[in-house]
Amino acid sequence: MISLDAGWMFHRGDVKDAQEPAFDDREWTAITLPHTFNGADGDDGGTYFRGAGWYRRTMTLERLVPERRVWLQFDGAAIATEVWVNGQKVGRHEGGYAGFRFDVTSVLRAGNNTIAVRTDNAPSRSITPLGGDFTVFGGLYRHVWLVEVPLAHIDMADLGGPGVYVTTRELDAKRAKIEARVLLRNDGPADDRMPLTVLVRDPSGNIVSTSRRLVRITANMAISTTISLSIDAPHMWQGRSDPYLYSVTAELGGDAVTVPLGLRSIAFDPKRGFLLNGQPYLLHGVNLFHSGRPGRGLAVSDSEVVQDMQTLDELGVTGVRFAHFQHSQTAYDEADRRGFAIWTELGLNGVSDPGQKFLQNAAMQLRELIRQNYNHPSVILWGLGNEVYATTPDVPRLLGALQAVAHEEDHSRPTVYAHCCQADDDKKAMVTDVIGFNRYFGWYPGQEGTIGSWAQRYHAQHPSRAFAVSEYGAGGSILHQQLVPPEDNAPASGWHPEQAQTRYHIENWRELKDLSYVWGKFVWVAFDLASDGRHEGDRPGINDKGLVTYDRSVRKDAFYWYQANWSSVPMIHLADRRLARRSEAQTLVRAFTNDSEATLSVNGRSLGRAEVTDHIVQWRSVPLQMGDNLIVVETPGARDEMHLVRIVPSALGASEIPQNVMPQTSSIPTNKPPGQ
């Protein structure tokens, strides 16, 4: 595999004859992948560019080798992609988030080769997603590779999959029995008979099981073969406590492919929740809407993906929903090794089309999702969609067809759908094996009651239906501070005080945490994200429900509330630190911690020890001197500090809190029902 990330020329917009080798691209912009062409205008509010973007690159080959096949691999390009090599079209891919490959052997030549790529993120009625409360970034936003293989090789023409699929057939403390299904292809002119070897290695590289078989592959044909292996005294993948990973390597002649293997069983029980290796396993965590960054959209580095996963690790999540489409392989690899349980889903969001082409595209994207992520032990669910609002009969039919595709591709994992905005037992909510509900009690209007009372009622009415809370959350701006926060939240307004978000999460988590029959609880959302149609909070173009800011620079107070509940690493965090200017002589100091007690000092003077109640410790009427005050809290294993500045109160009674923040509705879709 040879990286082709560097050396591209780019032009935004359509250009005639840009696929031709003689085309002059010297006036274009030189870029290095990953790249998106609407990163800046996709998070500033209003409209953003949706259309074509062209990429060109010259690749020099010293020689052609008849015994090699050559492929171009794109790890992600949005949304429709057409590729030419030396002026000849080699393929088109429709779908923005899965990897794909084209065999370019026949069009290559010794010397310079011109690669031209046209990507287009314009909406198309035949390509999902058609809707969604997020910016659709376009371009070559993941890696591009040149892949060389022998004539007889593990098949590359498998919807971007690895060509090696490992299934656990039996598993107990004494032995694991697995099957490796390997897809093989012979692109040579003659039949071939050669050894296929499959090896299982432990994390130290020691071979713990191996099997070898002679296979006969007809010329210019592909075959599928299955090899059985056993592992004595298997070490199970136990989620966060012990994410033990084997690897499986298939070798055919000069070709080899390695995939991960985690030995575990999964099940969903309507009463006991999620079961990992036969035992109840509490799934709590967040929705991760891809790893994006301001001004760059989805065009992030692998190290930035790792950074995001490390943040979730420190938060203490056990589960993550990868919303709302397929993520990079780095994200799945990180989930495997960190022990996160992953709900990953097809990008069917908000809007569907009743046409056959749309169904075919959605089915293809689902097959890509499953094949490319089949071997990841972290993946426990295949998501078929999110919040499709139409109530017409074609929607449950579409979901039913996708359900059949998922079961055809993989019998070992259940399917799930994230439902919102219609009755809990709507037909579309009854298709998948298990169900998730997006519920925003206390944030969006029109949802009466509380999340806890709703969950108890649903469980009583549907005792045999395993369900999760797939989304719950509230907006919060680090620039907006108000203690005590307003009694009623105003989502569409320009005032999203951080304290209101914190209060929302304290109240909602307390209602959900002990409901063991709710198999998963997922906060919307881990990080603020680009949603260019939004115009609320402290700026347009951003969904500010994240526990962390879009630029990843600030972890909001709600982040630490969950860390205190979920993490076993000693921690304490002083809340309301961004409300740093206070006019009162005495103030409330509160902190989140996973310890049982904490001490407070102000300006070096101890104010004593206080007991922690449900992860919150607080001191009332803490005296402040005029000017700067150093506030320090400590537990046996953790310490935090902040500065509060006492100011002279306004003689006129003026307040820094706006009294009348009108909803900014001009850019908010009028047909957006309660949802994320």
N, C-alpha and C positions, 0 to 999 in steps of 0.2 A: 504494500500500500504506500503510495507516494502522495504527499500532500500537495494540493494545487491551490492552497489558500492565497498565496501571494501572486502579484503580477497581473491583476485584472484591471481593465479599463471599463468605466461605467458611464452610462447616460440614462437620465430619467426621461421617459417618454418614448413613443414609438419612432423608429427610424427606418426608412426604406433601405432594403438591401444590406442591413447590418450583419446578416449572417454570412455574407460573401467574404472569402479570404482577402480580396483586394480592397475591401472597405477601409477607409482612412479614419481611424479612431483616435488620432493624436490630439484632438481637441477635447476628448472625453476626460473624465476625472480618474486618476490612478487610485485604486483602493486595494485593501487587503481584507479578505474574509475573516470573520463573519461581517456581513453588511446588510443594512436595510435602507431603503430609499425614502421612507417617510417617518424616520425616527423622531425628527424635530417637530414636524407638524402633526404628529400623531398623539401628542400629549399636551397640547396647548389650548384645547377647547375649540369648538366649532367644527369645521370640516377638515378633512385631510386627504392627501393624494391617494387615489385608488386608480391604478392603471398600469401601464407597461414600464419595465425597466430593463435595459440591455446591459449585458456583461460580455466582454471579449478578452481572450487570453491566448498568447502564443505558447505552445509547448514544443520543445525540441527533443526529438528522439534520435539517438545515434544510429540505431539500426532497428529493423523489424526482425522478429524471431518467429519462424513459422510454427514452432512448438508451443507458442504462448497465445492465450486469449487475453484481451485487454478490455476493461470496463471503466466507465466513468461512474462514480458513486457520489450522489448528493445526499448529505445527511438531513437536509431540510431546505426547502425553497417554497416561497409563497406567492400566489396560490396555484396558478397554472404555469407550468414550465415547459418550454420547448428548447431542444438542444440540437445544434448543428456542429459538425466537425468537418473542416475543410469544405464548407459549403453544402454538405449533405446532411439532411435531417436524420437524426438517429433516434428521436423519440419525443413524446409528450407525456407529461405526468400531471394529473389533476388532483390536487390535495396539497395543503400547505404545511403539514407537520410530520409526515413520515419520511423515512429515507427511501431512495429509489436508485436504480442503476440502469445503464444502457450499455450494451455490447458495442464497442466502437472499433473492433479489430479490423473489419473490412474497409474502413474509411481512413485508417491511419497510413502515414508514409514516413519514410526515413527523412530526417531534417525537420523543418518547421511545420507545425500543425496548428491550425486556428480553431479554437473552441469559441462558439458564440452561444449565448444563453439569453433567451427572452423570458422574463418572469412577469406575471401579471396578477396583481391583487385585487382587480376589479371584481365585484360580485357577479356570479353566474348562477342561473337557476338550476344548473345541473351539477353544481359542486357545493358540498357542505364545508364550512358553515355559511348559512345565509343570514343569520342574526347573531346576537350576542352583545352583551354590555361591555365591550372591549374594543380596542383599536386593532384592526387587521393590518399588521405590518407586512410589507412586501420585500422581496429580494432574496439573495443567497445568504441567509442569516445563520447557516451552520457550515460545517466543513465540506469541501469537495476533494475527492480522492481519485487517483489513477490506480486501478487494481489489476495486477497481473496474476494469471493462474495458468497451470498446465492445461493441455488439451483435455485430459481426463481430470476432473476436479469436482469438488463439492459445489453443488449447483448454485450459481449466482442469480439465476432467473426465478427467484422465489419471493416476489413482492417485497424485496429488501430484507428478507429474513436471512438467518445465518446458514440455513440448509441442514442444521443439526438440531434436533428437538428431543429433549430428554424428559421422560415421564417416570414418576415413582409409582410402581405397581403394588408393592407391599413394603410395609415399614413397621418394624418393632425394635425393641432394644437389642435383639440378637442379630438381625439381618435386614438389609434393605435390598429389594429387587427393583432394578430400573431397566427401562428400555430406551435405547437411543435410536431414533429414526433418522436416517441420513439420506439426503437427496444427492444423487450423483449424476454427473453428465459427462458424456464423451463427445467432444466436438472434433474428434479426429476422423480421418477417412476410413479407418478400419476398426473392426470389433476389438475390444481389449479385455483381458482377464488379469486382474491385479488384486493385491491384498488391501483390505480395508481394516484398519486397526482403530479401536476405541479404547482410550485410557481414562481412568478416573484418578485424579490426584488430590491429596489433602492440601491444606494451606501452605505446608512446608515444601510442597513439590514431590512428596513421596507417592509412588504409584500404589493405590490400594485395590485396584481392580483393573483387569484388561481382558479384551477379547479380540480375536482376529478371524477374518473370514475372507475367502477368495470370492470376488464378485466379477461377473461378466457384464460388460456394458456394450450394447450395440452401438455402432458408429452413428453419430449425429442423433443420439437419443438420450433421454434422461430416465433414471429409475429411482425407486425408493426402496431402501432395505432397512430392516430393523435388527438390532443386535441387543441381546439381553445380557445384563451383568448383575453381580451381587456384591454388596459391601458388608463385611462382617463388622459387628459392634459399631453400627453407624452413629455418628455424632450429628445430632439434629440441629437444624436452624431454629433457634428459640426466640426470634425477635430481638428486642433491645437487650435482653440479658445475655444472649450468646448467639450472635449472628454468624454461625460457623458455615464457611463456604468451601465446598469442593469445587473442582473444575473438571470438565469433560472435554477431551480432545479427540476429534476424529481425524485420522490421517489416511490419505489416499495418494500414493506415489509422492509427488513433490508438493502436495497441497495439504494444509492442515487448518482446521477451525477449532477454536476453543470457546466454550460457553460455560456460564456459571451453573452450579448445582447446589441447591439448598434442600436438604431432606427435611420435609415438614408436611403435616396434614392440616387442612383448614376446613372449617364448617361454620355455618351460621344457624343459631338456634333461636326460635322466637322467644324463649324464656331466659336462656342463659347468655345470649349475645354471641359474640365471635369466639370461636374455639380454635386455638392454635395447639396442635399436637394433642388434641383431646381435652385441653384444659381451657376454662374461661380466660380470655386475654382482653384486658381493657383497651379499647381503641379510642384514643383521644388525640386530637391534633388539629391540623389546619388544612385549608385549601391552599395549594401553591399554584398561582396563576403564572406559570413559567418564570424563568429568571430574566427579568427585563431591567433596563436601566434608563434613566432620563436621557433623552436625545438620541438613544440608540435602539429603543424598542427591544426586540428579541435578539438582536445581534450582540450576544454576550460571549465571553470566553469560557472555556471549560473551568478555569479557576474561579470564575464568578459563580458558576453553577455550584461548585464545591463550597464556596463561601456561603451561599444560601442554605445548602444542606447542613453545613456546620451550625448555622444560626438556629435551624430547627432542632438539631441535636441538642444544643444548649437549652432550648426552650423546654425540652423534655417530651416531645411528641412520641407517641407510639405508632400513629398512623398519619398518612398524608393523602389527600385527594389531589391528584395531578389534574387540575382543571385548565382549560376545557377542551384539551386536545392532547395529542401525543407529545411527550417531552423528549429532550435529548437523551441519548444513551448514557451520558455521564450521570444524569439525574437518577436513572434506574440503577446504575452500578453503585452509586453512593448509597441508595436506599438498601440495596442488598447487603453491603458491608456494615451499615449502621444499624440494621435490623428494623427499619421502618416497614410497616405494612402499607401497601400502595393500592389505592383505587385509581385506575387509569381509564381514560374514557375517549370515545369517539367524539370528534368535533361537530356533533349535531346539537345546535344550540338555538333556542328561541323560535326559529322559523324553519319550516320544511316545505318541500314542494311535492305535490302528488304525482309528478311524472316519473316514468320508468327510469330515465337517465339519472335522476337524483337518487333513486333507490340503488341503482347499480354503483354509483359513485360512493354512496355511504357504505354499501357492503364491501366495496374494494378497500376503502380506508379502514374499515373495521378489521378486515383480513390482514392488512398491513400492520395495524396496531398489535394484533395478537401474535402474528408470526415474528415480528421484530422483538417482542418482549416476552415470548412464551417461556423462556428459560430463567427468567428472573424470579427467584423465590420470594422477593418482596411483593410482587404483584399478586393480589388476592382476589381482585374483581375486575371484570370487563364492564366499563360503563357504556351504555348505549345512547346516552344523550342527556340533555339538561334543559328543563323548562321550555318545552315546545308548547307555545301558547294556544295554537289553534285547537278547536274542539271538534273538528270535522273527522269523519270515520277513517280517513286516510292516515291519520297520525298513529293510532294503535296498530293499523295494518303495517305501517312502516316499521314500527318497533317490533312487531311480531316477526317480520322478515329478518330483521337484524338479530333477533333472539335466535332464530334458526341458524344463521351464519355463525354466531358465536359458539353455539353448541356443536356445530359441525367442526369448527376449528379446534375447540378445546372443551373436553368434557370435565376437566379437573377443577375448573373455576366457575363460580356462578356469575350471573349478569346482574346489573343494577342500573337504575334510572333515577335521576334527581328530579323530583316532581315539585311543582309549584303552581299556585294560582288557580287551580280548580279543586274540586272535591277530592278528599283523600282517597276515595275509592273509584275515582274516574278510571275509565277503561285503560288509559295510557299508563296508569299507576299500578296496573295489575298484570302487566306483561312479563316483566323481568323476574328472576328468581328471588331477589330481595329488592328492597326499595329504600330510597333516601328521600327526605323532605327538606326543602329549603324554607326555613321558617324564621321570620324576623319580628317576633312579638316584641313590642317596645321600641321598634325603630320605624318601620313603614306603617302608615295608617291602614286601617281596614282589617287588621289582624287582632281580634278581641281575645282577651284572656292572657294567659302566660304560657311559656313554652313547656313548663312542667305539667300543667293541667292538661294541655293539648296532648302531650305524649302519653299520659296516663289514660286519657279517654280513647286515643287511637288503639292502644294496646288492649284495652278492655273490649273494644268493638271488633278488633282483628287479632285475636290471640294467637293465631297460627301464622301470622305474617311477620317475618323478621324485618325490622326497619331501623333506619339511622336518621340522625339529623345531619344532613349533608352540608347545610350552610346555616349559620346564624352569625349576625355581626352588626356593627354600627360604625358610622363615620366618626373620625377623630382627628383634629388638626393640632399639631404641636404648637401652632401659632395662636390658637384660641384657648384661653384659660379662663375658667370660671368656677369658683368654689364658694357656694354650693352651685352645681350646674342647674340649668332650667328644668322644671318639673316635666315638661313635655319636649320631646325631640322634634326637630323640624328638618327632615332629611334634605329637602330641596332648597334650604336656605343657605345663606352665606355664613352661618355661625354653627360650627361643629366643635364645641369645646371638648378638649381631651378628657376632662373629668366626666362628661356625659358618656363617652365611650367606655371609660373604666367602670362606671356604675353599671352600665348595661351588661358588661361581661361578668362582673361579680354576681349580679342577680341571676343571669341566665345559667352560669356554670353551677351555681348552688342548686338550681332546680334540676339540672341534668345529671350531675355527677354520680348520684346514687341509683340511677335507673339502669340496672344491669341488663335489662332486656333490650335497651337501645344499644344496638351492637356497635355503633360508632357515633362520635360527636366531633364535628369538624367546624372550626371557626372560619368564617369568611372575613378576612383573608390573611395570609401570612404577611404579605408586603403590599403597600399601596401600589396601584397599577394604572396604566394608561387606559382611559376610556374617554375618547375625545368628545363624545356627545354630552358628557356631563358638565354642568355649570353650577357647582355647589361648593360648600366648604370654603377654604381659603384661596382656591384658584380653580379655573376651569380645566377640563381635560383629565382629571384624576379621580379615581375611586379611592377615597381615603379611609376605607374600612380596615386597612392593614394594621397589624400589630407592630409593624416596622415601616418607616418611611420608604418612598419609592427609591431614593438614592441609597438606602441601607445605612444611613448615617445615624439615625435615632431609633432606638427601641422605645416605643410608647409605654406608658404605665401599664396598660392592659397586658402587654407582653410579660411583664414581671409578675402580674397576678397569676397568669397561667404557669409561669416558671415556678412560682412558689408552690403551686398545686401539683405540678407534674414532675419536677426534677428532684432527684435525690442529692444533687450536689449542693452543699451549704450555700445559701444566698440570703441577702436582704437588700431591699431596694426602697429608697425614700420616694414616695409618690409626690406629685404636684410640684416638682422642682422647677418646672418652667413657669409657674406662677411665682416668680422670684421677687416681684415688687409687691409689698403688702403694707397697708396703712394702719392695720390694727396693732394695738400694743401686745395683745396675746393672740396666738394662732393655734390651729390644729396641725399636729405633725403625725403622719401615718406612714407605715411602711409595710411591704409585703415580704414575707419570709417563710421558709419551710422549717424553721426552728420553733421551739416552744416558748421562748422568752427573749427579750432584747433590752438593751440599755440605751439611754439617750443622754447626750450632753450638748449644751448650747454655749458656744464661746468658751469652751474648756470647763464649764461647770456641769457636774452630773445632776440630772433630773431624775435619776433612779431607774429601776427595772420595771418592766411591764410584761404581763403574760400575753401570749399570742392567742387570738380567737379566730379559728378558721383562716389561718394564714395572714391575718391582719393584726398588727400591733399599732396602737395609737396613744398619743398623749394630747390631752386637751389643755387649752389655756397656757400654752408654752409662751413665756415672756420673750419679747424681742426688744433689743436696744435700737435706738435710732442708727441708721446706716447698716453696715454689713453685719450679718450673723452667721456663724459657722455651726451647722447642725450635723451631728454625728450620731449614727446608730450602729450598734454592734451586737453580734451574737457570738457564741464560742467559735464559730467557724467562718464568719463573714463580717464585713464592715462596709458602710456606705456613708457618704457625706454630701451635703449640698450647702449652698449659700442663699440666704434670704436677705433682702434689703428692705428695711422698714423705712417708709417714706411718710412725709407729712400729708395727712388727708386733705382733700379739696375742701376749702371753705365754702365753695358753692355747691357741694354735694355732687360734683361731676364724677363719673365712673368711666373706667377703661372698658367696661363691658357695653357693647352696643345695645340700645334699648329697643330698636326696631329694625330687624334684619329681614327685609322682604325676600321671599323666594325668588330666585333668579331662574325663571322657567323658560326663557327664550330658546335655549338649546336642549332642553330635556324632552325626549320623545313623549308625546301626549298619550301614546298607547302602551307605555311601559307599565305593566302591572307590578304589584309587589313582588320583589325578587331581589337579586343582588344589586 
